[in-house]
Amino acid sequence: MNLVEKDLKYVWHPCSQMKDYEELKPIVIDRGEGVYLFDIDDKSYIDIVSSWWCNLLGHRNPTITASIKAQLDRLEHVIFANFTHEPAITLCEQLSEIIPPNLTKFNFSDNGSAAVEAALKMAFQYQYQTGHPEKTKFMCFTDGYHGETIGALSVGSLDLYAKIYNPMLMDTIRIEAPDCYRCPFGKTRDSCHVECFVQAEKAFEQHGHETCAMIVEPLLQGSAGMRMYPPLYLKKLRKLCDDYNVLLIADEIATGFGRTGKMFAFDHAEVSPDMMCLSKGLTGGYMPMAITITTDKIYDAFYAEYREGKAFMHSHTYSGNPLGCSAALAVLKVLREENILEQAAVRAEYLTNALFTALGNHPNVGEIRHLGLIHAIELVADKQSKMPFNTELRTGYQIYKKALEKGLILRPLGDVLYFNPPLIIDEKAIDEAIMICVQAMEEILG
């Protein structure tokens, strides 16, 4: 048996209908370099989706690689209860310098879903221990996504991931999410004053008294199709949460570390959440690690004599893993010393102009939206009416397969194609990716 046959015999791949693999076999990757991946036949692929949005600074980044290797010769892991180590301490210290104000305490876990679970439990327990046992509900956006574990799925609203598990999930309060492409108020991105915020106000009026926290993907609902909404919404939401004593949880797992053009999405709104969940780009895509960061005020509600039973009894085996911390420290070093965000801003403008030139007038491109280097191409059957394609056609998936043949990983979100490349992408790779994208679209759409 070759490697592909062995893979299909043993491996159940994530987020996949495995029957599709009868036609589109798994591609065996041998190595990476920058924005490129190479299979065992040495065919190259542009990783325009950053391997599920986590590869921040390119594959085989020498600084991150060296940092992990050096740490591996000292300490691979240690229990993080009652023990600590220098990489974790230094990481918290350095993150404190760049995260939004008032976020001061760091709780480590090993993936984004786990970070969200920690935030939900922390919020619930905080409200209980500060005299608000009635606050047991969570608010979230429709079409939101926060991970695959039970709590995270409960505060997500995408049927593709959650519907079948509804009997297992918590009952949450869903607020109609901003949809700036198909705005129900008839506004455009240029004329918007977040009229849709009235939906949040209604929900808080009705349920604020029983809500312990609201969780949001700030500015960008990734799995919903890279939906983007303005910073003003976050600013108004911060005040609304304060008015009703509802904690605000920022899921910055996909948006953190420069993806949106600023270090964190909340920086655009110039307000701070009560909790922030980080993962993906945290280690540059090298190691599984996540952090839930919160305030002194929340931390202090758990600080008591052991007999009072107020401790946060939540743990993960690999919490604070030294290898992950060393990778994250290297990421911060590269961001700091190599002016990555400034260079990414230049490339983002180049990508925007190039995409609009290539596809702005395409009859099946309803909208090209962008935030930092993240660019989404929403495909529609009719541009004027914004009518989507029949989902049974799987138009985005057909284009994805054609793009793979040509060396571009253009994994879609339904019929939304997107570019979310490593921040170090250059103009040459951008041009090549757009060329392949256009060719693949032509072959499927004509």
C-alpha positions in Angstrom: 0.0 0.0 0.0 1.2 3.5 -0.8 0.8 6.4 1.7 -2.5 7.6 0.2 -4.0 4.1 0.5 -2.7 3.7 4.1 -4.2 7.1 5.0 -7.6 6.2 3.7 -7.4 2.9 5.6 -6.6 4.4 9.0 -7.3 8.2 9.1 -10.6 9.9 9.7 -9.9 13.5 8.5 -11.4 16.5 10.2 -14.4 18.5 8.9 -14.7 16.1 5.9 -17.2 13.9 4.2 -14.8 11.0 3.8 -16.8 9.7 0.7 -15.4 12.8 -1.1 -12.0 11.3 -0.7 -12.9 8.6 -3.2 -12.5 11.3 -5.8 -10.3 13.8 -4.2 -7.5 11.8 -2.6 -5.6 13.2 0.4 -2.5 15.1 -0.7 0.6 13.9 1.1 2.7 16.9 2.1 6.4 16.4 2.6 7.8 19.8 3.5 7.0 23.5 3.6 8.8 26.7 2.8 7.4 30.2 3.4 3.9 30.3 1.8 4.5 27.1 -0.1 3.8 23.5 0.7 5.4 20.6 -1.3 3.9 17.1 -1.7 5.9 13.9 -1.9 6.1 14.4 -5.7 7.6 17.9 -5.1 4.5 19.6 -6.5 4.1 23.0 -4.9 0.9 24.5 -3.4 0.4 28.1 -2.2 -1.0 27.9 1.3 -3.4 30.9 0.8 -5.5 29.8 3.8 -2.6 29.5 6.2 -3.4 25.9 7.0 -6.7 26.7 8.6 -5.6 30.3 9.5 -2.9 29.3 11.9 0.3 29.7 9.9 1.2 33.3 10.7 4.8 33.7 9.5 5.3 31.0 6.9 6.3 27.4 7.0 9.7 26.5 8.5 10.3 30.0 9.8 13.9 29.8 11.0 13.4 31.9 14.1 10.5 29.8 15.4 12.2 26.5 14.4 15.4 27.5 16.3 13.5 28.5 19.4 11.6 25.2 19.6 14.8 23.2 19.0 16.6 25.1 21.8 13.8 24.5 24.2 13.6 20.8 23.3 17.1 20.4 24.7 16.1 21.9 28.0 12.5 20.9 28.9 9.7 19.4 26.8 6.9 19.6 29.4 6.1 19.9 33.1 2.9 19.8 35.1 1.7 23.4 35.3 -0.1 23.2 38.7 2.3 24.4 41.4 5.1 24.4 38.8 6.1 27.0 36.2 9.0 27.8 33.8 10.6 30.8 32.2 9.1 30.6 28.7 5.5 30.8 30.1 6.4 33.7 32.5 8.2 35.6 29.8 5.4 35.0 27.3 2.7 36.4 29.6 5.0 39.4 30.3 5.5 40.1 26.6 1.8 39.6 25.7 0.9 42.1 28.4 2.6 44.8 26.4 0.5 44.3 23.3 -3.0 43.1 24.3 -5.9 45.5 25.0 -5.8 47.3 28.4 -6.9 45.7 31.6 -6.3 42.1 30.5 -3.8 40.8 33.0 -4.3 37.2 34.0 -3.4 34.2 31.6 -5.0 30.8 31.8 -3.3 28.3 29.4 -4.9 25.5 27.4 -4.0 23.6 24.2 -6.5 24.6 21.5 -9.1 27.3 20.6 -12.1 25.3 21.6 -10.6 24.7 25.0 -9.8 28.4 25.5 -13.5 29.2 24.8 -14.7 26.5 27.2 -12.5 28.0 29.9 -13.9 31.5 29.2 -17.5 30.3 29.4 -16.9 28.5 32.7 -14.9 31.4 34.1 -17.7 33.8 33.2 -20.4 31.6 34.7 -18.5 31.1 38.0 -17.6 34.7 38.2 -21.2 35.8 38.2 -22.1 33.2 40.7 -19.3 34.1 43.1 -20.1 37.9 42.9 -23.7 37.5 43.9 -25.5 36.9 40.6 -26.5 33.3 40.5 -29.4 34.3 38.2 -27.0 35.0 35.4 -26.6 31.6 33.8 -27.2 32.3 30.1 -24.8 33.1 27.3 -25.4 35.4 24.3 -23.9 34.9 20.9 -24.3 35.9 17.3 -26.3 33.9 14.7 -23.9 32.2 12.3 -21.1 32.4 14.9 -18.4 29.8 15.3 -16.3 29.3 18.4 -15.1 25.7 18.2 -16.2 22.1 18.3 -16.5 21.1 22.0 -20.0 21.2 23.7 -19.8 24.6 25.3 -18.1 26.1 22.2 -20.7 24.6 19.9 -23.5 25.9 22.1 -22.4 29.5 21.6 -21.9 28.8 17.9 -24.9 29.0 15.5 -23.9 27.3 12.3 -26.1 24.4 11.6 -23.4 22.7 9.5 -21.4 22.0 12.7 -24.0 22.1 15.5 -27.5 21.2 14.3 -27.3 17.4 14.9 -26.0 18.0 18.4 -28.7 20.4 19.5 -30.1 18.0 22.1 -26.7 18.0 23.8 -26.1 21.7 23.8 -26.8 24.6 26.2 -29.8 26.9 25.5 -28.2 30.2 24.4 -29.6 33.6 23.4 -28.8 34.3 19.8 -28.6 37.9 18.4 -29.0 38.5 14.7 -25.4 39.0 13.5 -24.4 42.0 11.3 -24.7 41.1 7.6 -23.2 44.0 5.7 -23.4 42.4 2.3 -27.1 41.6 2.5 -28.0 44.3 5.0 -31.7 44.0 6.2 -31.7 47.8 6.7 -30.8 48.6 3.1 -27.4 50.1 4.1 -24.1 49.8 2.4 -20.7 49.5 4.1 -20.1 53.3 3.3 -23.5 54.4 4.7 -23.7 52.0 7.7 -24.2 53.4 11.2 -24.8 49.9 12.7 -28.6 50.2 12.5 -28.6 46.5 13.1 -27.4 47.1 16.7 -31.1 47.4 17.6 -31.2 43.6 17.6 -28.6 43.5 20.4 -30.5 46.2 22.3 -33.7 44.2 22.1 -32.0 41.0 23.3 -30.3 42.7 26.2 -33.6 44.4 27.3 -35.3 40.9 27.3 -32.4 38.7 28.6 -29.7 40.9 30.1 -30.8 40.2 33.6 -30.1 36.4 33.2 -27.0 36.6 30.9 -23.6 36.1 32.4 -21.6 36.8 29.2 -21.7 37.4 25.5 -19.1 36.0 23.1 -18.2 37.5 19.8 -15.8 36.9 16.9 -14.7 40.6 16.6 -15.2 42.2 13.2 -14.9 38.9 11.3 -17.3 35.9 11.4 -14.9 33.5 9.8 -16.7 30.2 9.3 -19.9 32.1 8.4 -18.1 33.1 5.1 -15.6 35.8 6.3 -18.5 38.2 7.1 -17.1 41.5 8.2 -18.7 44.2 10.3 -17.5 47.7 11.5 -15.7 48.5 14.8 -18.5 50.7 15.9 -20.6 47.6 16.7 -17.9 46.5 19.2 -17.8 49.9 20.8 -21.5 50.0 21.3 -21.6 46.4 22.5 -18.9 47.2 25.1 -21.2 49.9 26.6 -24.3 47.6 26.4 -22.5 44.8 28.3 -21.4 47.3 31.0 -25.0 48.6 31.4 -26.3 45.1 32.0 -23.3 43.6 33.9 -22.7 41.1 31.1 -19.1 40.0 30.5 -17.8 40.5 27.0 -15.7 37.6 25.6 -13.5 38.2 22.6 -12.8 35.1 20.5 -9.6 36.4 18.8 -8.5 32.9 17.9 -8.7 33.7 14.2 -8.3 37.4 14.3 -5.3 37.9 16.6 -1.7 38.7 15.8 -2.2 41.0 12.9 -4.7 39.2 10.8 -7.0 42.2 10.6 -4.3 44.8 10.1 -3.9 45.6 13.8 -2.5 43.3 16.4 -6.0 42.4 17.6 -9.4 43.0 16.1 -10.6 44.8 19.3 -7.8 47.4 18.7 -9.9 48.7 15.8 -12.7 49.6 18.2 -10.4 51.0 20.9 -12.2 49.1 23.7 -11.3 46.1 25.8 -13.1 42.9 26.3 -13.4 41.2 29.8 -11.8 38.0 28.4 -9.8 37.2 25.3 -9.3 33.8 23.7 -6.1 33.3 21.7 -4.7 30.4 19.7 -3.9 29.7 16.0 -1.3 32.4 15.2 -0.2 32.5 18.8 2.5 29.9 18.0 2.7 30.7 14.3 1.0 27.4 13.5 3.8 25.3 15.0 2.4 24.0 18.3 -1.1 23.5 19.7 -1.5 26.1 22.4 -4.2 28.5 23.6 -4.7 31.2 26.3 -7.8 32.7 27.9 -6.8 36.1 29.3 -8.9 38.0 31.7 -8.9 41.0 34.2 -7.8 41.4 37.8 -11.5 42.0 38.7 -12.5 38.6 37.4 -9.4 36.9 38.8 -10.0 38.4 42.3 -13.5 36.8 42.4 -11.8 33.4 42.5 -9.0 34.3 45.0 -9.9 33.0 48.4 -9.1 30.4 51.1 -9.3 26.9 49.6 -12.1 25.9 52.0 -14.4 28.5 50.4 -14.5 26.5 47.2 -14.0 29.4 44.8 -11.0 28.2 42.9 -11.2 27.7 39.1 -10.9 23.9 39.0 -10.2 23.7 35.3 -7.1 22.1 33.8 -5.5 20.6 30.7 -2.6 18.2 30.7 -0.5 20.3 28.3 -1.3 23.7 29.9 1.6 26.1 29.5 3.7 23.6 27.4 7.2 25.0 27.2 7.6 24.1 23.5 4.5 26.0 22.7 5.6 29.0 24.8 8.9 29.0 23.1 7.2 29.0 19.7 5.0 31.9 20.8 7.9 33.9 22.1 9.6 33.5 18.7 6.5 34.7 17.0 6.4 37.9 19.1 10.2 38.4 18.4 9.6 38.2 14.6 6.6 40.5 14.8 8.5 43.0 16.8 11.9 42.9 15.0 10.9 42.4 11.4 8.1 45.0 11.1 5.7 42.3 9.9 2.5 44.2 10.4 3.8 47.2 8.5 4.9 45.0 5.6 1.6 43.1 5.7 -0.3 46.4 5.4 1.5 47.1 2.1 0.8 43.6 0.8 -2.8 43.9 1.9 -3.3 47.0 -0.3 -1.6 45.3 -3.2 -3.8 42.2 -2.8 -7.0 44.3 -2.6 -6.1 46.2 -5.8 -5.1 43.1 -7.7 -8.2 41.1 -6.7 -10.6 44.0 -7.7 -8.7 44.3 -11.0 -9.0 40.6 -11.7 -12.5 39.8 -10.4 -14.3 43.0 -9.4 -16.4 42.9 -12.6 -17.0 39.2 -12.7 -20.7 38.5 -13.1 -20.6 35.8 -10.3 -18.6 37.8 -7.8 -21.1 39.5 -5.5 -18.6 41.1 -3.2 -14.9 41.3 -2.5 -14.5 42.2 1.2 -11.3 42.7 3.0 -9.8 43.3 6.4 -6.1 43.3 6.7 -4.7 40.6 4.5 -8.0 38.6 4.8 -9.9 38.9 1.5 -13.2 37.1 0.8 -14.8 36.6 -2.6 -18.5 35.9 -2.3 -19.8 33.9 -5.3 -23.4 34.4 -6.4 -25.7 33.1 -9.2 -26.9 36.7 -9.8 -24.9 39.7 -9.0 -27.8 42.2 -9.1 -30.1 40.3 -6.8 -27.3 38.7 -4.7 -29.0 35.4 -5.2 -26.7 32.6 -4.1 -25.9 29.4 -6.1 -27.9 26.3 -5.4 -25.9 24.7 -2.5 -26.3 21.3 -4.1 -24.0 22.4 -6.9 -21.1 22.9 -4.4 -19.7 25.6 -6.6 -17.0 26.7 -4.2 -15.9 23.1 -3.7 -15.7 22.6 -7.5 -13.4 25.6 -7.8 -11.3 24.4 -4.9 -10.6 21.1 -6.7 -9.6 22.9 -9.9 -7.3 25.3 -7.9 -5.7 22.3 -6.2 -4.8 20.8 -9.5 -3.0 24.1 -10.4 -1.2 24.4 -7.0 -3.4 26.7 -4.9 -5.1 25.7 -1.6 -8.3 27.7 -1.9 -10.5 25.8 0.6 -13.8 27.6 0.5 -16.5 28.4 3.1 -19.5 27.3 1.1 -19.5 29.6 -1.9 -17.1 32.1 -0.4 -13.5 31.8 -1.6 -11.0 33.5 0.6 -7.4 34.5 0.8 -6.0 34.5 4.4 -2.3 34.0 3.7 0.7 34.0 6.1 1.6 37.7 6.8 5.0 37.3 5.0 3.4 36.6 1.6 5.0 38.6 -1.3 3.6 40.1 -4.5 4.9 37.3 -6.6 2.9 34.7 -4.6 -0.1 37.0 -4.5 -0.1 37.3 -8.3 0.3 33.6 -8.8 -2.5 32.8 -6.4 -4.9 35.3 -8.1 -4.0 33.9 -11.5 -4.8 30.3 -10.4 -8.0 31.5 -8.7 -9.2 33.2 -11.9 -8.4 30.2 -14.0 -10.2 27.8 -11.7 -13.3 30.0 -11.6 -13.3 30.3 -15.4 -13.2 26.5 -15.8 -16.2 26.1 -13.4 -18.2 29.2 -14.1 -17.2 29.9 -17.7 
